[in-house]
Amino acid sequence: MTKQDLVDRLSNEIGMPKLEVQTVVDGLLSLVMDSVASGQRVELRRFGVWKPVNRKGRRVRTPGGIHDIEVPDRPSVVFVPSTEFRARVSDLKFEESLS
């Protein structure tokens, strides 16, 4: 499902014009990104949590194992689904999702 699919479906389900739904969806996503980028945790009850994390640096080898490269610490974001979200996904049959 793309963002446009989400907008179309929401528009049909709640009866709002697509342009208004698009504005709301874009605004929500922008707020989530801005909040996480500023170091805040964003929690949507019954959906999940986005939180900023620091990925530790590490030493990696190049293909062929010739050189070692130091990868520095870097900021990243993690999404942790809620218990309800995980329960719904656990009911998914993988073979069915391919069709």
N, CA, C and O atoms as a GROMACS GRO file, in nm:
protein
  396
    1MET      N    1   0.085  -0.117   0.000
    1MET     CA    2   0.000   0.000   0.000
    1MET      C    3   0.090   0.123   0.000
    1MET      O    4   0.181   0.135   0.082
    2THR      N    5   0.063   0.214  -0.092
    2THR     CA    6   0.138   0.339  -0.099
    2THR      C    7   0.065   0.447  -0.020
    2THR      O    8  -0.048   0.427   0.025
    3LYS      N    9   0.129   0.561  -0.005
    3LYS     CA   10   0.065   0.672   0.065
    3LYS      C   11  -0.061   0.714  -0.010
    3LYS      O   12  -0.162   0.747   0.052
    4GLN      N   13  -0.057   0.714  -0.143
    4GLN     CA   14  -0.174   0.753  -0.221
    4GLN      C   15  -0.288   0.653  -0.202
    4GLN      O   16  -0.404   0.692  -0.194
    5ASP      N   17  -0.254   0.524  -0.194
    5ASP     CA   18  -0.357   0.422  -0.166
    5ASP      C   19  -0.422   0.448  -0.031
    5ASP      O   20  -0.544   0.436  -0.016
    6LEU      N   21  -0.340   0.483   0.068
    6LEU     CA   22  -0.390   0.514   0.201
    6LEU      C   23  -0.484   0.634   0.197
    6LEU      O   24  -0.591   0.631   0.258
    7VAL      N   25  -0.445   0.738   0.125
    7VAL     CA   26  -0.528   0.858   0.112
    7VAL      C   27  -0.660   0.824   0.044
    7VAL      O   28  -0.766   0.866   0.091
    8ASP      N   29  -0.655   0.748  -0.064
    8ASP     CA   30  -0.777   0.711  -0.136
    8ASP      C   31  -0.872   0.632  -0.046
    8ASP      O   32  -0.993   0.658  -0.043
    9ARG      N   33  -0.817   0.536   0.025
    9ARG     CA   34  -0.901   0.452   0.110
    9ARG      C   35  -0.961   0.531   0.225
    9ARG      O   36  -1.080   0.517   0.255
   10LEU      N   37  -0.880   0.615   0.290
   10LEU     CA   38  -0.932   0.699   0.398
   10LEU      C   39  -1.039   0.794   0.348
   10LEU      O   40  -1.141   0.813   0.414
   11SER      N   41  -1.016   0.852   0.233
   11SER     CA   42  -1.113   0.945   0.174
   11SER      C   43  -1.248   0.876   0.153
   11SER      O   44  -1.353   0.933   0.183
   12ASN      N   45  -1.244   0.754   0.101
   12ASN     CA   46  -1.368   0.679   0.078
   12ASN      C   47  -1.436   0.640   0.209
   12ASN      O   48  -1.558   0.646   0.220
   13GLU      N   49  -1.356   0.600   0.309
   13GLU     CA   50  -1.413   0.551   0.435
   13GLU      C   51  -1.472   0.662   0.521
   13GLU      O   52  -1.573   0.641   0.587
   14ILE      N   53  -1.408   0.781   0.523
   14ILE     CA   54  -1.458   0.886   0.612
   14ILE      C   55  -1.532   0.997   0.538
   14ILE      O   56  -1.588   1.087   0.601
   15GLY      N   57  -1.532   0.991   0.405
   15GLY     CA   58  -1.610   1.087   0.327
   15GLY      C   59  -1.550   1.226   0.317
   15GLY      O   60  -1.622   1.323   0.290
   16MET      N   61  -1.421   1.238   0.338
   16MET     CA   62  -1.353   1.368   0.321
   16MET      C   63  -1.293   1.374   0.181
   16MET      O   64  -1.259   1.270   0.124
   17PRO      N   65  -1.278   1.493   0.126
   17PRO     CA   66  -1.212   1.506  -0.005
   17PRO      C   67  -1.067   1.458   0.003
   17PRO      O   68  -1.000   1.475   0.105
   18LYS      N   69  -1.020   1.398  -0.105
   18LYS     CA   70  -0.884   1.343  -0.108
   18LYS      C   71  -0.778   1.448  -0.077
   18LYS      O   72  -0.680   1.417  -0.010
   19LEU      N   73  -0.797   1.570  -0.124
   19LEU     CA   74  -0.698   1.675  -0.101
   19LEU      C   75  -0.683   1.705   0.048
   19LEU      O   76  -0.572   1.727   0.097
   20GLU      N   77  -0.796   1.705   0.120
   20GLU     CA   78  -0.789   1.731   0.264
   20GLU      C   79  -0.724   1.613   0.338
   20GLU      O   80  -0.643   1.633   0.429
   21VAL      N   81  -0.758   1.492   0.298
   21VAL     CA   82  -0.698   1.373   0.359
   21VAL      C   83  -0.548   1.372   0.332
   21VAL      O   84  -0.470   1.339   0.420
   22GLN      N   85  -0.508   1.407   0.209
   22GLN     CA   86  -0.366   1.413   0.173
   22GLN      C   87  -0.292   1.511   0.263
   22GLN      O   88  -0.181   1.483   0.309
   23THR      N   89  -0.353   1.626   0.289
   23THR     CA   90  -0.293   1.727   0.376
   23THR      C   91  -0.276   1.674   0.518
   23THR      O   92  -0.172   1.697   0.582
   24VAL      N   93  -0.376   1.604   0.568
   24VAL     CA   94  -0.369   1.549   0.704
   24VAL      C   95  -0.262   1.440   0.712
   24VAL      O   96  -0.182   1.440   0.807
   25VAL      N   97  -0.258   1.350   0.616
   25VAL     CA   98  -0.159   1.242   0.616
   25VAL      C   99  -0.018   1.300   0.606
   25VAL      O  100   0.071   1.260   0.681
   26ASP      N  101   0.003   1.395   0.514
   26ASP     CA  102   0.134   1.459   0.501
   26ASP      C  103   0.174   1.530   0.630
   26ASP      O  104   0.290   1.524   0.672
   27GLY      N  105   0.078   1.598   0.693
   27GLY     CA  106   0.105   1.668   0.818
   27GLY      C  107   0.143   1.574   0.930
   27GLY      O  108   0.236   1.601   1.005
   28LEU      N  109   0.071   1.462   0.940
   28LEU     CA  110   0.102   1.363   1.044
   28LEU      C  111   0.242   1.306   1.024
   28LEU      O  112   0.320   1.298   1.119
   29LEU      N  113   0.273   1.266   0.902
   29LEU     CA  114   0.405   1.209   0.875
   29LEU      C  115   0.516   1.311   0.899
   29LEU      O  116   0.623   1.276   0.950
   30SER      N  117   0.492   1.435   0.863
   30SER     CA  118   0.591   1.540   0.885
   30SER      C  119   0.615   1.562   1.034
   30SER      O  120   0.729   1.578   1.077
   31LEU      N  121   0.507   1.563   1.113
   31LEU     CA  122   0.522   1.579   1.257
   31LEU      C  123   0.599   1.463   1.319
   31LEU      O  124   0.684   1.484   1.406
   32VAL      N  125   0.571   1.343   1.275
   32VAL     CA  126   0.643   1.225   1.327
   32VAL      C  127   0.792   1.238   1.293
   32VAL      O  128   0.878   1.219   1.380
   33MET      N  129   0.822   1.269   1.167
   33MET     CA  130   0.963   1.282   1.127
   33MET      C  131   1.034   1.394   1.203
   33MET      O  132   1.146   1.375   1.251
   34ASP      N  133   0.970   1.510   1.215
   34ASP     CA  134   1.032   1.622   1.286
   34ASP      C  135   1.056   1.589   1.433
   34ASP      O  136   1.161   1.622   1.489
   35SER      N  137   0.959   1.524   1.496
   35SER     CA  138   0.971   1.491   1.638
   35SER      C  139   1.084   1.391   1.662
   35SER      O  140   1.166   1.410   1.752
   36VAL      N  141   1.089   1.285   1.582
   36VAL     CA  142   1.195   1.185   1.598
   36VAL      C  143   1.331   1.245   1.566
   36VAL      O  144   1.429   1.216   1.633
   37ALA      N  145   1.336   1.330   1.462
   37ALA     CA  146   1.463   1.393   1.424
   37ALA      C  147   1.514   1.487   1.534
   37ALA      O  148   1.635   1.511   1.544
   38SER      N  149   1.422   1.539   1.617
   38SER     CA  150   1.466   1.627   1.726
   38SER      C  151   1.494   1.549   1.854
   38SER      O  152   1.520   1.608   1.959
   39GLY      N  153   1.488   1.414   1.845
   39GLY     CA  154   1.524   1.332   1.960
   39GLY      C  155   1.407   1.286   2.045
   39GLY      O  156   1.427   1.223   2.148
   40GLN      N  157   1.284   1.317   2.003
   40GLN     CA  158   1.167   1.278   2.081
   40GLN      C  159   1.117   1.140   2.039
   40GLN      O  160   1.139   1.095   1.927
   41ARG      N  161   1.050   1.076   2.130
   41ARG     CA  162   0.985   0.948   2.107
   41ARG      C  163   0.841   0.978   2.068
   41ARG      O  164   0.777   1.062   2.130
   42VAL      N  165   0.789   0.911   1.964
   42VAL     CA  166   0.652   0.933   1.920
   42VAL      C  167   0.574   0.803   1.939
   42VAL      O  168   0.610   0.699   1.884
   43GLU      N  169   0.467   0.811   2.019
   43GLU     CA  170   0.388   0.692   2.048
   43GLU      C  171   0.245   0.712   2.002
   43GLU      O  172   0.179   0.810   2.039
   44LEU      N  173   0.198   0.620   1.920
   44LEU     CA  174   0.057   0.615   1.880
   44LEU      C  175  -0.002   0.490   1.943
   44LEU      O  176   0.028   0.378   1.901
   45ARG      N  177  -0.084   0.508   2.044
   45ARG     CA  178  -0.142   0.396   2.118
   45ARG      C  179  -0.209   0.298   2.022
   45ARG      O  180  -0.273   0.338   1.925
   46ARG      N  181  -0.193   0.170   2.051
   46ARG     CA  182  -0.248   0.060   1.973
   46ARG      C  183  -0.186   0.050   1.834
   46ARG      O  184  -0.233  -0.030   1.752
   47PHE      N  185  -0.083   0.128   1.804
   47PHE     CA  186  -0.013   0.119   1.675
   47PHE      C  187   0.134   0.090   1.696
   47PHE      O  188   0.184  -0.013   1.650
   48GLY      N  189   0.205   0.180   1.764
   48GLY     CA  190   0.347   0.157   1.788
   48GLY      C  191   0.420   0.283   1.828
   48GLY      O  192   0.360   0.388   1.849
   49VAL      N  193   0.552   0.269   1.837
   49VAL     CA  194   0.639   0.378   1.882
   49VAL      C  195   0.756   0.393   1.786
   49VAL      O  196   0.819   0.295   1.747
   50TRP      N  197   0.784   0.518   1.748
   50TRP     CA  198   0.907   0.549   1.675
   50TRP      C  199   0.999   0.615   1.776
   50TRP      O  200   0.958   0.703   1.851
   51LYS      N  201   1.124   0.571   1.779
   51LYS     CA  202   1.218   0.633   1.872
   51LYS      C  203   1.356   0.643   1.809
   51LYS      O  204   1.399   0.553   1.736
   52PRO      N  205   1.424   0.753   1.839
   52PRO     CA  206   1.560   0.768   1.787
   52PRO      C  207   1.655   0.681   1.867
   52PRO      O  208   1.640   0.666   1.989
   53VAL      N  209   1.752   0.624   1.799
   53VAL     CA  210   1.854   0.541   1.865
   53VAL      C  211   1.990   0.577   1.807
   53VAL      O  212   2.000   0.637   1.700
   54ASN      N  213   2.095   0.539   1.878
   54ASN     CA  214   2.229   0.559   1.830
   54ASN      C  215   2.287   0.422   1.794
   54ASN      O  216   2.302   0.337   1.881
   55ARG      N  217   2.318   0.402   1.668
   55ARG     CA  218   2.379   0.276   1.624
   55ARG      C  219   2.528   0.283   1.656
   55ARG      O  220   2.597   0.376   1.613
   56LYS      N  221   2.576   0.187   1.730
   56LYS     CA  222   2.718   0.187   1.767
   56LYS      C  223   2.805   0.163   1.646
   56LYS      O  224   2.769   0.088   1.554
   57GLY      N  225   2.919   0.227   1.647
   57GLY     CA  226   3.016   0.205   1.541
   57GLY      C  227   3.072   0.063   1.550
   57GLY      O  228   3.065  -0.002   1.654
   58ARG      N  229   3.128   0.019   1.441
   58ARG     CA  230   3.184  -0.116   1.439
   58ARG      C  231   3.292  -0.125   1.332
   58ARG      O  232   3.308  -0.036   1.249
   59ARG      N  233   3.364  -0.234   1.337
   59ARG     CA  234   3.468  -0.260   1.238
   59ARG      C  235   3.413  -0.364   1.140
   59ARG      O  236   3.362  -0.469   1.181
   60VAL      N  237   3.423  -0.336   1.011
   60VAL     CA  238   3.376  -0.430   0.909
   60VAL      C  239   3.490  -0.461   0.814
   60VAL      O  240   3.588  -0.387   0.803
   61ARG      N  241   3.476  -0.572   0.745
   61ARG     CA  242   3.576  -0.612   0.644
   61ARG      C  243   3.518  -0.591   0.506
   61ARG      O  244   3.399  -0.609   0.484
   62THR      N  245   3.603  -0.552   0.414
   62THR     CA  246   3.561  -0.536   0.276
   62THR      C  247   3.539  -0.674   0.215
   62THR      O  248   3.592  -0.773   0.265
   63PRO      N  249   3.461  -0.682   0.108
   63PRO     CA  250   3.447  -0.812   0.041
   63PRO      C  251   3.586  -0.862   0.000
   63PRO      O  252   3.667  -0.787  -0.053
   64GLY      N  253   3.610  -0.984   0.025
   64GLY     CA  254   3.743  -1.040  -0.002
   64GLY      C  255   3.830  -1.037   0.121
   64GLY      O  256   3.936  -1.098   0.123
   65GLY      N  257   3.787  -0.966   0.225
   65GLY     CA  258   3.857  -0.964   0.352
   65GLY      C  259   3.993  -0.897   0.350
   65GLY      O  260   4.078  -0.930   0.433
   66ILE      N  261   4.015  -0.804   0.259
   66ILE     CA  262   4.147  -0.742   0.247
   66ILE      C  263   4.166  -0.629   0.348
   66ILE      O  264   4.270  -0.621   0.413
   67HIS      N  265   4.065  -0.542   0.362
   67HIS     CA  266   4.078  -0.425   0.449
   67HIS      C  267   3.972  -0.426   0.559
   67HIS      O  268   3.862  -0.476   0.540
   68ASP      N  269   4.008  -0.368   0.672
   68ASP     CA  270   3.913  -0.341   0.779
   68ASP      C  271   3.874  -0.195   0.768
   68ASP      O  272   3.958  -0.109   0.744
   69ILE      N  273   3.745  -0.166   0.786
   69ILE     CA  274   3.695  -0.029   0.780
   69ILE      C  275   3.621   0.000   0.910
   69ILE      O  276   3.545  -0.084   0.958
   70GLU      N  277   3.643   0.117   0.967
   70GLU     CA  278   3.571   0.161   1.086
   70GLU      C  279   3.444   0.233   1.042
   70GLU      O  280   3.449   0.333   0.970
   71VAL      N  281   3.329   0.182   1.085
   71VAL     CA  282   3.202   0.248   1.060
   71VAL      C  283   3.169   0.325   1.188
   71VAL      O  284   3.158   0.264   1.294
   72PRO      N  285   3.154   0.458   1.180
   72PRO     CA  286   3.131   0.537   1.300
   72PRO      C  287   2.990   0.521   1.357
   72PRO      O  288   2.900   0.469   1.290
   73ASP      N  289   2.971   0.566   1.481
   73ASP     CA  290   2.837   0.573   1.540
   73ASP      C  291   2.750   0.658   1.449
   73ASP      O  292   2.799   0.749   1.382
   74ARG      N  293   2.619   0.626   1.446
   74ARG     CA  294   2.530   0.707   1.364
   74ARG      C  295   2.389   0.704   1.423
   74ARG      O  296   2.348   0.604   1.482
   75PRO      N  297   2.317   0.813   1.407
   75PRO     CA  298   2.179   0.815   1.454
   75PRO      C  299   2.090   0.736   1.359
   75PRO      O  300   2.115   0.730   1.239
   76SER      N  301   1.986   0.676   1.415
   76SER     CA  302   1.891   0.599   1.335
   76SER      C  303   1.756   0.607   1.404
   76SER      O  304   1.743   0.669   1.510
   77VAL      N  305   1.655   0.546   1.345
   77VAL     CA  306   1.522   0.542   1.406
   77VAL      C  307   1.473   0.399   1.408
   77VAL      O  308   1.500   0.321   1.316
   78VAL      N  309   1.400   0.365   1.514
   78VAL     CA  310   1.345   0.231   1.530
   78VAL      C  311   1.195   0.244   1.547
   78VAL      O  312   1.147   0.333   1.617
   79PHE      N  313   1.120   0.155   1.481
   79PHE     CA  314   0.976   0.146   1.503
   79PHE      C  315   0.948   0.018   1.579
   79PHE      O  316   0.989  -0.090   1.538
   80VAL      N  317   0.877   0.031   1.691
   80VAL     CA  318   0.840  -0.084   1.772
   80VAL      C  319   0.688  -0.096   1.767
   80VAL      O  320   0.618  -0.012   1.822
   81PRO      N  321   0.636  -0.200   1.700
   81PRO     CA  322   0.491  -0.214   1.690
   81PRO      C  323   0.428  -0.247   1.825
   81PRO      O  324   0.490  -0.308   1.911
   82SER      N  325   0.302  -0.204   1.841
   82SER     CA  326   0.229  -0.234   1.964
   82SER      C  327   0.196  -0.382   1.971
   82SER      O  328   0.212  -0.455   1.873
   83THR      N  329   0.150  -0.425   2.086
   83THR     CA  330   0.110  -0.564   2.105
   83THR      C  331  -0.003  -0.600   2.010
   83THR      O  332  -0.003  -0.709   1.951
   84GLU      N  333  -0.099  -0.510   1.994
   84GLU     CA  334  -0.212  -0.536   1.904
   84GLU      C  335  -0.164  -0.547   1.759
   84GLU      O  336  -0.209  -0.635   1.686
   85PHE      N  337  -0.073  -0.460   1.719
   85PHE     CA  338  -0.018  -0.463   1.582
   85PHE      C  339   0.053  -0.598   1.560
   85PHE      O  340   0.030  -0.664   1.459
   86ARG      N  341   0.140  -0.637   1.654
   86ARG     CA  342   0.212  -0.764   1.642
   86ARG      C  343   0.116  -0.883   1.635
   86ARG      O  344   0.140  -0.978   1.560
   87ALA      N  345   0.008  -0.877   1.713
   87ALA     CA  346  -0.089  -0.987   1.713
   87ALA      C  347  -0.156  -0.999   1.576
   87ALA      O  348  -0.176  -1.110   1.526
   88ARG      N  349  -0.191  -0.887   1.515
   88ARG     CA  350  -0.254  -0.890   1.383
   88ARG      C  351  -0.158  -0.945   1.278
   88ARG      O  352  -0.198  -1.023   1.191
   89VAL      N  353  -0.032  -0.905   1.285
   89VAL     CA  354   0.066  -0.952   1.188
   89VAL      C  355   0.096  -1.099   1.208
   89VAL      O  356   0.120  -1.172   1.111
   90SER      N  357   0.095  -1.145   1.332
   90SER     CA  358   0.125  -1.287   1.358
   90SER      C  359   0.018  -1.378   1.300
   90SER      O  360   0.045  -1.496   1.276
   91ASP      N  361  -0.103  -1.328   1.276
   91ASP     CA  362  -0.210  -1.406   1.214
   91ASP      C  363  -0.196  -1.415   1.062
   91ASP      O  364  -0.268  -1.490   0.998
   92LEU      N  365  -0.103  -1.338   1.005
   92LEU     CA  366  -0.084  -1.335   0.860
   92LEU      C  367  -0.026  -1.465   0.812
   92LEU      O  368   0.069  -1.518   0.870
   93LYS      N  369  -0.082  -1.517   0.706
   93LYS     CA  370  -0.028  -1.636   0.640
   93LYS      C  371   0.058  -1.584   0.525
   93LYS      O  372   0.007  -1.519   0.434
   94PHE      N  373   0.188  -1.612   0.528
   94PHE     CA  374   0.280  -1.555   0.431
   94PHE      C  375   0.245  -1.589   0.288
   94PHE      O  376   0.256  -1.502   0.201
   95GLU      N  377   0.204  -1.710   0.260
   95GLU     CA  378   0.170  -1.750   0.124
   95GLU      C  379   0.055  -1.668   0.068
   95GLU      O  380   0.053  -1.636  -0.050
   96GLU      N  381  -0.042  -1.634   0.154
   96GLU     CA  382  -0.158  -1.555   0.112
   96GLU      C  383  -0.118  -1.414   0.075
   96GLU      O  384  -0.178  -1.354  -0.014
   97SER      N  385  -0.016  -1.359   0.142
   97SER     CA  386   0.022  -1.220   0.118
   97SER      C  387   0.091  -1.201  -0.017
   97SER      O  388   0.102  -1.088  -0.064
   98LEU      N  389   0.137  -1.310  -0.079
   98LEU     CA  390   0.205  -1.299  -0.208
   98LEU      C  391   0.107  -1.286  -0.323
   98LEU      O  392   0.144  -1.238  -0.430
   99SER      N  393  -0.016  -1.327  -0.305
   99SER     CA  394  -0.112  -1.322  -0.415
   99SER      C  395  -0.185  -1.191  -0.422
   99SER      O  396  -0.269  -1.172  -0.510
   0.00000   0.00000   0.00000
